[in-house]
């Protein structure tokens, strides 16, 4: 029994508890509310200051405190170095994800528009090379590091005792909900799922951080490099049937390439002996259920507030 790799992966690795993981997510949600109030009260300007106001005290500090109080979590959090040349596969996945996520979000926004909803305001894009470099640091790398440590480090690890695929799904869903943007839901779910897959396949949370950072950076750099032609309308009437068909075909090709890259990483994981824990049904304890429900309800409330503010603008 003790030699079984799945048993060893579940019981032989020290992990964050589900209680701690849910509490950390709840704290991250509360941090969004509190940092927004602080932003308004202190009249904070600039994405660097805004991100520091949120990520450092409400995500980074709690994670650090937990790790210091619970030593021995490095294996459970997958704090392992990236395998050689894996960054190339992650870069390719990030670029493909930008295209696929953009098309899925386009279709999703059409449906939401038809329901009478309004998209929230977008973050101002960089206009100069220096602004682009600063944005990649503050809006791409900085959030990716803290979000991946929380969701693909703590959340995925804690839920993995219920199964690896299930944990990837839970971490992707919570990651998407935390952003509170209904219009961005398809993109967040896609990025969260792929980040979870590469973190597991390469057995390193740094894989998720690298992929997420490159995805965010591409979302900033591509519109900057392409200029006005990168602007795509969300009105279905602005696209002919031929243009729509071409977009569908291109997206299918990109999705196919993503599947090929992920399959290659899957095969590498099998060769390297990375264990995929099957689905295991375990009931949640009362405090785990309460904390998780509170976090989900708080994130849902945030999404409702963001949508109400978008309608008023």
C-alpha positions in Angstrom: 0.0 0.0 0.0 2.7 2.4 1.0 4.5 1.8 -2.3 1.5 2.8 -4.4 2.4 6.0 -6.2 -1.1 7.4 -6.0 -1.3 6.7 -2.3 2.1 8.3 -1.8 1.0 11.3 -3.8 -2.0 11.8 -1.6 -0.8 10.9 1.8 3.0 11.2 1.5 3.1 14.8 0.5 2.4 17.7 2.9 -0.2 20.0 1.4 -2.2 23.0 2.4 -5.5 22.1 4.0 -8.8 22.8 2.2 -9.7 25.0 5.1 -6.6 27.1 4.6 -7.0 27.2 0.8 -10.6 28.4 1.1 -9.7 30.9 3.7 -6.9 32.3 1.5 -9.3 32.7 -1.4 -11.9 34.4 0.8 -9.2 36.8 2.1 -8.2 37.5 -1.5 -11.9 38.4 -2.3 -12.2 40.5 0.8 -8.9 42.2 -0.3 -10.5 43.3 -3.5 -13.3 45.1 -1.6 -10.9 46.6 0.9 -8.3 47.7 -1.6 -11.0 49.3 -3.7 -12.2 51.3 -0.7 -8.6 52.3 0.0 -8.1 53.2 -3.6 -11.1 55.6 -3.4 -10.2 57.0 0.0 -6.5 57.6 -0.8 -7.1 58.5 -4.4 -4.4 56.0 -5.5 -3.4 56.3 -9.1 -1.4 53.9 -11.4 -1.6 50.2 -11.9 1.7 49.6 -10.1 0.4 51.2 -6.9 -3.1 49.6 -7.3 -1.6 46.1 -7.7 0.8 46.6 -4.8 -2.1 47.8 -2.6 -4.0 44.6 -3.4 -1.6 41.7 -4.1 1.0 42.3 -1.4 -1.1 42.6 1.7 -4.1 40.4 0.7 -2.5 37.6 -1.4 1.3 37.6 -1.0 1.6 38.2 2.8 -1.0 35.6 3.8 0.6 33.0 1.6 4.0 33.8 3.1 2.7 33.6 6.7 1.1 30.2 6.0 4.3 28.8 4.5 6.4 30.0 7.4 4.0 28.6 9.9 3.6 25.3 8.0 7.1 24.3 6.8 7.7 21.4 4.4 5.1 22.5 1.8 7.6 22.9 -1.1 6.7 19.6 -2.7 3.0 20.0 -2.2 3.1 23.5 -3.7 5.3 22.2 -6.6 8.1 24.7 -6.0 10.3 22.7 -8.4 12.4 24.2 -11.2 11.1 24.2 -14.7 12.4 21.4 -17.0 14.7 22.5 -19.8 13.2 24.0 -23.0 9.7 23.9 -21.4 9.5 27.7 -21.6 9.2 27.4 -25.4 6.1 25.2 -25.1 4.6 27.6 -22.6 5.3 30.6 -24.8 3.6 28.8 -27.7 0.6 27.9 -25.5 0.3 31.5 -24.3 0.2 32.9 -27.8 -2.4 30.3 -28.9 -4.4 31.0 -25.8 -4.6 34.7 -26.6 -6.3 34.0 -30.0 -8.6 31.3 -28.7 -9.6 33.3 -25.6 -10.3 36.4 -27.7 -12.6 34.5 -30.0 -14.5 32.7 -27.2 -14.8 36.1 -25.4 -16.1 37.6 -28.6 -18.9 35.0 -28.9 -19.6 35.2 -25.2 -19.9 39.0 -25.3 -22.4 38.8 -28.2 -24.6 36.6 -26.1 -24.4 38.8 -23.0 -25.0 41.9 -25.2 -28.2 40.3 -26.5 -29.3 39.8 -22.9 -29.0 43.6 -22.3 -25.8 43.4 -20.2 -23.0 46.0 -20.5 -19.3 45.2 -20.6 -17.2 46.8 -17.9 -14.7 49.5 -18.9 -11.3 48.2 -20.2 -7.9 48.9 -18.7 -6.1 51.7 -20.7 -3.5 50.1 -23.0 0.1 51.3 -23.2 0.9 53.9 -25.8 4.7 54.0 -25.8 7.4 51.4 -25.4 8.2 52.5 -21.9 4.6 52.2 -20.9 4.5 48.8 -22.5 7.5 47.6 -20.5 6.1 49.0 -17.2 2.7 47.4 -18.0 4.2 44.0 -18.6 5.9 44.2 -15.2 3.0 45.6 -13.2 0.0 44.2 -15.1 1.4 40.9 -16.5 4.1 39.5 -14.3 3.1 40.9 -10.9 -0.5 39.6 -10.8 0.5 36.3 -12.5 3.0 35.4 -9.8 0.6 36.0 -6.9 -2.4 34.5 -8.6 -0.6 31.3 -9.6 0.9 30.8 -6.2 -2.6 31.1 -4.7 -4.6 29.0 -7.3 -2.1 26.6 -8.8 0.0 26.4 -5.7 -2.4 26.4 -2.7 -5.8 25.7 -4.2 -4.8 23.0 -6.7 -2.7 21.2 -4.1 -5.3 21.3 -1.4 -8.1 20.0 -3.8 -5.8 17.4 -5.5 -6.6 14.9 -2.7 -10.0 14.7 -4.5 -8.3 14.1 -7.9 -5.9 16.0 -10.1 -8.4 16.9 -12.9 -11.0 17.9 -10.4 -8.5 20.1 -8.6 -7.5 21.8 -11.9 -11.2 22.5 -12.6 -11.9 23.9 -9.1 -8.8 26.1 -9.2 -9.7 27.4 -12.7 -13.3 28.1 -11.6 -12.3 30.0 -8.5 -9.6 31.9 -10.5 -12.2 33.0 -13.0 -14.7 34.0 -10.3 -12.2 36.1 -8.4 -11.8 38.5 -11.4 -15.4 39.4 -11.1 -15.8 40.2 -14.8 -18.7 38.3 -16.4 -17.5 39.3 -19.9 -14.1 37.8 -19.3 -15.3 34.5 -18.0 -14.3 32.3 -21.0 -10.8 33.7 -21.1 -10.3 33.3 -17.4 -11.5 29.7 -17.3 -9.3 28.8 -20.3 -6.2 30.4 -18.8 -6.9 28.9 -15.4 -7.4 25.4 -16.9 -4.3 25.5 -19.1 -2.2 26.9 -16.2 -3.4 24.0 -14.0 -2.5 21.5 -16.7 1.0 22.8 -17.3 1.6 23.1 -13.6 0.7 19.4 -13.2 2.4 18.2 -16.3 5.7 19.9 -15.6 5.3 19.4 -11.8 6.2 23.0 -11.2 4.1 26.0 -10.2 6.6 28.1 -12.1 5.1 26.6 -15.3 1.8 28.2 -14.4 3.5 31.4 -13.5 5.5 31.5 -16.8 2.4 30.6 -18.9 0.2 33.2 -17.1 2.8 35.9 -17.3 3.4 35.3 -21.1 -0.3 35.3 -21.7 -0.8 38.6 -19.9 2.2 40.1 -21.7 0.9 39.0 -25.1 -2.5 40.5 -24.3 -0.7 43.8 -23.8 2.0 43.6 -26.5 -0.1 42.3 -29.5 -2.6 45.3 -29.5 0.4 47.7 -29.0 2.3 46.2 -31.9 -0.7 45.9 -34.3 -2.1 49.3 -33.5 -5.6 50.3 -34.5 -6.1 47.2 -36.7 -6.1 45.1 -33.5 -9.4 46.7 -32.5 -12.2 44.2 -33.1 -15.8 45.2 -32.8 -18.2 43.0 -30.8 -21.2 43.7 -32.9 -22.2 40.7 -34.9 -23.4 43.0 -37.7 -19.9 44.2 -38.3 -18.8 40.7 -39.5 -19.8 39.1 -42.7 -20.6 35.4 -42.9 -17.3 34.8 -44.7 -15.3 36.7 -42.0 -17.1 34.8 -39.2 -16.4 31.5 -41.0 -12.7 32.4 -41.3 -12.5 33.3 -37.6 -14.1 30.0 -36.7 -11.6 28.0 -38.9 -8.6 29.9 -37.5 -9.8 29.4 -34.0 -10.2 25.6 -34.6 -6.7 25.5 -36.0 -5.3 27.3 -32.9 -7.3 25.0 -30.6 -5.9 22.0 -32.5 -2.3 23.3 -32.0 -3.0 23.8 -28.3 -4.2 20.2 -28.0 -1.1 19.0 -29.7 1.2 20.9 -27.3 -0.8 19.9 -24.2 -0.7 16.3 -25.4 3.0 16.4 -25.8 3.3 17.8 -22.2 1.0 15.0 -21.0 3.2 12.4 -22.6 6.3 14.0 -21.1 4.6 13.9 -17.7 3.9 10.1 -18.0 7.5 9.5 -19.0 8.7 11.5 -16.1 6.5 9.6 -13.7 4.2 12.5 -12.8 1.2 11.0 -11.1 -2.4 11.9 -12.1 -4.6 11.2 -9.1 -8.0 9.8 -10.1 -11.3 11.3 -8.9 -11.8 10.6 -5.2 -15.1 11.5 -3.6 -14.6 12.9 -0.1 -17.2 15.0 1.7 -16.2 18.5 2.9 -16.0 19.3 6.6 -18.4 21.9 7.8 -15.8 24.6 8.1 -14.4 23.8 4.7 -17.9 24.0 3.2 -18.7 27.3 5.0 -15.5 29.0 3.9 -15.8 27.9 0.3 -19.4 29.0 0.1 -18.5 32.4 1.7 -15.7 32.8 -0.9 -18.0 31.9 -3.8 -20.8 34.1 -2.6 -18.4 37.1 -2.1 -17.0 36.6 -5.6 -20.5 36.4 -7.1 -21.4 39.6 -5.3 -18.3 41.3 -6.7 -19.3 40.3 -10.2 -22.8 41.7 -9.7 -21.4 45.0 -8.4 -19.0 45.2 -11.4 -21.9 44.6 -13.7 -24.1 47.2 -12.0 -21.3 49.8 -12.2 -20.9 49.0 -15.9 -24.6 49.6 -16.6 -24.5 53.0 -14.8 -21.4 54.2 -16.8 
